[in-house]
C-alpha cells in the first residue's frame, strides 16, 4: 500500500521504517526543515536534554553513539534521529505542511499540501502530542510587547544570549521550565520562576550515587503504581504489600528532599512522592536547585501572572498575590495542545470524546475511521520503544493479522482506560495521549495482540534491571517473518 505518515519525529520515523520493511510505499511529511519533531532545531531551547538515559531513549535496533553522554542534549538526539532516517533510507518530504487530509473510499486518504493533492491508501498521524505550545494570553500583553517586551513559548526561545542583561520570568515548573531556566540564569539580570504548582523532582543520581533508572525505569518501578489490570507480583504490591510499596516510593521523595535541601529552600511539594504520577514525573535539572540556593534563580511557588504592564518606560509583571516584578522576557513552559487541524470535523467527531480526549484503541486506532492510525500518542519513559511497538501493530493490522475485538468492545476498552487514567493521574494524561508511568504495560498489551514478545526470563530480569529497548530487537524480525507467511498471518496467536 501507499502510506502517508504525518510527522518526522520519533514515531513518524520508526513507523516509516517498519512499514517500509513490510513492503509498503511510505512517504513522511513534516513542516520543519529537519527530522526530529520535538528535537528539531526549530524547537530546541537552551538546556534541553532527554529525561530518560540514552539507553532507554533508543530504538531497539539502533543504539545511541557510545560517545553520547548518558542524558544527551537536544542537538545530539536530533543527530541520532537524522542518522536513523538516513540508515533506513526513510523517504522524507520536509518543509511540507499537510493542511488537509480527507478520507476516501476503501480506507484511502487524500492529502493537501503546498497547493497540491496526493492520494494514499492509508494514513498514519504522528505529528506528536507536544505539537503546539500552549501559551497563556496575559492581560496587558499588547501594551507589554509594544514597549519591547517579549512573551514566547520555551520552544521558541532558542538562544540564552537573548536573555543577557534582561529580567526574565519563566512560567512553569516542569522539566522544560527548569531546563531553560538554568542557562538563562547565567546571563540574565534576574531570573524568576513562576510556579503555579510545585512538583516532585527525581535526581539523576538518588543520594548522589544510584542512577534513578535503577528505581523507576524497571518493571518493579512501574509496578509501584497501580495499573488497571494487576498481574502477578503487582497483586501483592497493591494488596498485602501496600505498606512496603508506599514506603519504597516515598523514600525516594525523602531522599530527594534532603539531597536538594528542598525544605531549606521552601520548595517541598505538597503531598507525598506517591502522588508524583498525578502531576508529572520530572527529572531534576542539573544546576537548578543550586541556582536557587545561590540566589541566581528565584522560585515563586503557588502564584501566576495576573497581568503585564509598563510604568515610566519599564516593563513589569503583576503576580496573583499583588507582587510586581520587573519583566523584559516571559518564557512560558506551560504545556502543549494536542491537535489534528488537518483532519475535518467529521473525522474529529470520531476521534475525541466530550472532554477532548483522544479515543484510540491501544493508543493507535480510532474506532469508526477506516484506514487511519496514530503513533506517538503513547508518550512514555520509553517513547522510541513504545512507538516502535505501535508501528509493528500497524504493520500487522495492515496485513489483517491483528485479532481485533468488535467495535463495541473496543469502545468499552478505550473508555475504561481513559477513566482509569483520569483517576490515576488526576486528569494529567494529555487528553489520553500520555501513558506514563505505565509504559511497559502498554508494550505488553500491544505485543500480546501480535502474539510476539521477548522471553519471560528477560522480562523477569527487567524487574530489577533498567529496561533496555535493545532486548526487543528480535521482535521486529520475528513479526516480519510471520507476516511473510500467509498461513501464520491468518492465525497469529494472542496473549503474552
N, C-alpha and C positions, 0 to 999 in steps of 0.2 A: 504494500500500500504506500501511497504518498502521505506522509505525516508531517504536519506543521507543528513546530514547538515554539511557543512564545516565551522568550526569556533565555538568556545565555549565562545564567548563574549556575550554581552547583547543580540544581535539579534539572535545569534545561540541558546542560551538557551531558550529564550521565544518562538522561532519557534518550538523547540522540545517539549516544554511544551504544547503548543496549539495543535500541530498535534497529540501528544500522547493522549490528551483529546478527540480528534475526532476519536480515534481508530486506528491510523496509527502506524506502527512499525518503530520507528525513531532511527537513530544512529548518534551521533555527533562526529566529528573528529576534533582534534586540535593538532598541533605540540608541544605545550608547555606542561609543566608538571602540570599545574593548569588551572582552568577556569578563565575567566575574560577578555580575549582579551587585550585591551589597559591597563587594570588594573592588568594584570598578574605580578607576582613578577619578571619575566624575563624582563619586560619592564618598571618598575617603576623607576622614578628618584626622588631624594630628593626634597621635596617641593610640590609634586603632590597632588592636591585636585580637587574636582569637580568644574565645572564652575557654574552649577545650584545648588541651595539649595537642600538638601536631599529630601524634599517632592516632588519637581519637577523632581528629578532624580530617581524616584521609579517606579516599576511596579504597576499596578492598584490594584492588589490583594495581594501584598507582601510589606508592608511598611518597611521603614528603622527602625532599632532599635532606641528606644527613646533616648538612651544614646549617640548616634552618634551626633557630632556637626552639625551645620547647613550646613557647607561645609565639608563633610567627606574627609578623606585622601584616597590616592590610596589603601593603605592596607585595610582600612575599607570597601571600595567598593568591593574589591576582596573577602573579607569575606562574605559580603552580597550576592554576586553572587554565591559563593560556597554553602551558606545556601539555596539559591533559588534552585540550582541544586539538592541538597540533599532532600529538602522538596517535590519536584515534581518528584523525582526519575528519573532524566534525564539520559539516558544511554550515557556514555561517553567513548571515546577511546582517551585518552590523550597520549602525546608523539608519536603521529601518524600523519605523514605528508602525505597528499594526493598529489601525484606527477603528476597524470594524471586523468582526468575524460572524458570519451568518450561516446558520445550519441549512443544509440542502437535503436532497433525497438520499436514502440509504446510509445515513450517518456521515455524509460528506459535509465539507465546510468551505465557504468562500471567504477569503481574507482580502481586505483592502489595505493598501499601504502605498505611500508615495504616488497617489493618484492612479494606481493600477490595481487590478484584482487578479487573484490566482486561486484555483480550486484544489483542495486536498481531500483525501479520503477520510482522514481523522485529524483531530486537533488535540494537542496537549498544552494546557496552560501552566506555565512555570515562571510566571512573572514575579513571584516572590511575595511572602507575607509581610516583608518590610519594604514595600514598593514605594509608597508615597508618605513622606514625613508628615506628621500631624503637628502643625504649629498653631498655638493659640493666637487669637486676634485680640490684642490688648487694647483697652480704651486708651485713646491718645496716640495711637500708632502713627497716624498721618502726620501729626504735629512733630512727633519724635523723629521720624525719618526725614521730614522736610528740614529739620535742624541738623541733619547729618548723622543721626543715629542709625544703627543697623540692627535689624531683627532677622535671624535666619535659623534654619534647622542645622543641627550638628553636621548632617551630611552635606550641607552647603558651605561649611567652614573648612577650607582646605589647607590653610597655612597659618600657623601660630603667629607669624610675623604681623598678621592683620590685627592682632590684639596688642601690639607693642605700645606701651605708654597709655593704654586705654583702660577705662573702668569697665569690667566685663561681669555680666551676670550670666550664669549657666543655670538653666531651668531644668530640673530633673535630678534623680538620684540613682538611676540605673547605671549599668556598666558604661554605656556610651557617654553619659554625663560625666562620670568620674574620669573616664579615659581622656576626654578632651580638656577637662579642667587642668590636669597636671601640666601639659605643655603651655597652656595659656598662662598659668600662674607664674611661669618662669620669665615672662616678658611683660605682662600687663601691669598697669599701675595698681590695680586691685582686682581680685577675683573672688566673687561671692557665688555660692551655690544656693539656689532657692529650691529647697526640698520639701515638697508638699507632704511627703511621707518618707520616713526613714526605712531602709531595707537592710536585711542582713547581708553581710558580705563574707564570702568564703575566702580565706587566704590561699594563695597558690601553694604555700607550704604551711600546713597546720602545725602550730608550735614551732615554726621555723625549720621543721625537719621533714614532716610527712607530706608528700605530694597529695593534694586534695583528690586527685583521681583515684587514689587507693581507697578513699572513703565513699565518694559519691558516683564515680564512673564505673561502678561494678554492679553486678546483679544484686548483691546484698544492699548496696547503697540505694538502688531503685526500689527494692522490696521494703525499705523502711517507710515508704509512703504507700498508703492503702490504695490498691487498684480496684477497678470494677469487679474483676473476677480474680479471686485469690486462688493460688495454686501452691501445692507442696508446702515448703517451709514458710511461705507467706502466711498460711493459715495459723501457724504457731506465733509468728511475729505480731499478728494483729488479733491474737486470741490470748492464750496463756502467757506469751512472751511480750505482751504490750508494754509493760513497765520497762523491760530491758530495751525494747525498741526505742521508746521515747527518750530514755537516758542516753542511748547511743547518738541520737540526733542532737539533743540539746547540749550534750557535752561539747560538740563542735562549736555551738554558739558561745559557750562559756570560755572555751579556749580562744576563740576569735575576739571576744570582748577584751580579754586580758592582753592578747597579742597586740591589738591595735589601740589599747588604752581607751576604749570607747566610753567607759564611764567617766574618765577624767575629761574627755572631750565633749561630753554631753551628747553622744551620738549612739546610745544603745537603743536599738529599735524596740517598739512595744511588742509584747507577747514573747513567744519562745522561738527558738530556731526551727521547731517543728512546723511553725506557720510559714516558713520560707516559701513553700510551694504555693501559698495563697497570694503571694505578690510576685516576686521574681527571684530566681536564683542567680545572684550576681557574684562574679569573681572579683575580688578586691583589686583595684588598680594600684600597681606599684608606685609609691610616692604620694598617693592621695592623702592618707591619714598622716603621713609625715608632714605634708604641707599644711594640714590643719593644725598640727602640733606646733609648727614653727611660725604660724600666722600668715603664711603666703596664700592660704586658702581659708575662707570663712564660710561656714555652712549655717544657713538659716532654716532650721527644721520647722515643719508644720505650717509653712507660710506659702503664699502665692503672690504673684504680681497683680496688684489691683488696677494700676494704670501707669502709663508712661507720660512724662510731661517735660516741659522745658521751663527754665526760670533764669532770667538775666543771662541768656545766651548759653546756659549749661543744660545738660540733659540728665534726667533723673527717672527713677522708678519708685513708685509708692507701693509698699507691700501691704498685705492684708491686715497687718497689725498697726498700720499707720506709719511705720518706719519709712523714711525717704533715703534712698541711696543714689550716689552718682552712678550713671549708667550711659556708656557710649555704645556698647555692643551687648546684645542679648542673644545668647546661643541656646536654642531650645532642643533639648534631648527628651522630647515628650511623647515618644512613641510614633507609631505608624498607622496608616489606614490600609486595610486590605481591600483592594478594588479590582474589578474587571470591567473597566469602562468600554472596552471594545466589544463586549457582549451585550446584545439588546435586552430590553426589559422582559421580553417573553422568555428568554433563556434564564435571565437572572431570577425570575419568579420561581424557577425550579431549584435554583442554587441556594437560596437564602431563606431562613425562617423569619418569623415576625420580629426577632431580636437582631437580625442581621448576621446571624451565624451561618457559616457555610455548611451545607448539608452534603457531606461527601462520605460515601461508604468506603471504609478503610483509609480515609483521608485522600481518596483517589478519584472515586467515581460518583458523579452526580446521578441522581435517580430520575429517569424520565427524559434525559437529554442524550440521544444516541450519538455515538462517535466522539464524545468529549471526555477528556481525562484531565486530572490535575496532578502535579507533582511539586513537592516543596511546601505543600500545605500541611506539613507534618514537622514543623520546626522543633528541633531537639538538641540534646547534647552531642548527638552523633549525626548531624544533618546530612553529610555526604553519604553515610551508610544507609540512613533511612530513605534518602532519595534514590539510592541505588536499588534497594529492595523494592521500592514502589515502581521503579522502571521495569523491573523483572515482572511484576504483577501486570503492568500494562502490556508488556510483550506477550505474556501468556494469554491475557484476555483477547488481544488481537488475533491470537491463534485459536480462540474458542476453547481454551484449556483451563479456565477458572470456573469452578463449580459454584456459581452464584446462587444465593437464595432468591426467592421470588421478591418482587419489588416491595410488597408489604413488609416482609421480614427485614429487608434492607433498611427501610424507613424506620422500623422499630429499633433496629440496632443503632442507627445514627442518632435517633432521639435519646436512646438510653446512654450512649457515650457522651453526648452533649450535656445531659442532665447530670451525669456523674462528674464531668469536668467542671461544670458550674459550681458544684458543691466542693470538689477537691481543691479548686484554685480560686474560689470566691469570684468566679467570673473572669479571671485573668488568663484567658486562654486564646486571646487574639481572635475572637469571633470563630472559635472552633478550629484554629489552624496551628495551635501550639500544643504539643503532646508532652512537654516536659512536666514531670520527671519520668514519664512512662515510655521512654524511647525504645527500650528493648522489648517491652510488651507489644509494641506496635510491630517491631521486626518479627517477633514470633508469630503474631496473628497473620501477618501478610504472607510469610513463608509457609505457615500452616495451610493457607488456601492453596498453595502451589505444591504441597507435598514434598518440599525440599527444605533442608536446614543443615546446619553444621552438626557435628556429632555431639551426643549428650555429654560425653566426658569433657569436651572443650567448653561447652556451655556451663558445665558444673565448675570448671576452673575459673570461669568469669564471675563466680560468686565472691571470690576473694581477690582476684586479679583484675586490673582495669580491662574493660572490653577492648580488644584490638580488632578494628574492622578487617585487617588482613586475614583474620581467622575465617572470614566469609568469602575469601577469594575463589573457593571451589564451587560456590553456589551458582554463579552465572554460567560456567561451562556445563554444570550438571543440568540446569534448566534448558540451555540451548540444545543439548543432546536430546533431551526428551521432546522438545518442540520439532526436532528434525524427524522424529519417528511418529507417523500418524497413528499408529496403534497405541503407543504410550500416551500421546497427546489426548486421545479420546478417553483415557481412563486415569488421569492424574489422581493419585491418592490425596486424601485430605488429612489434616492433623499434623502436629509437630512430631 
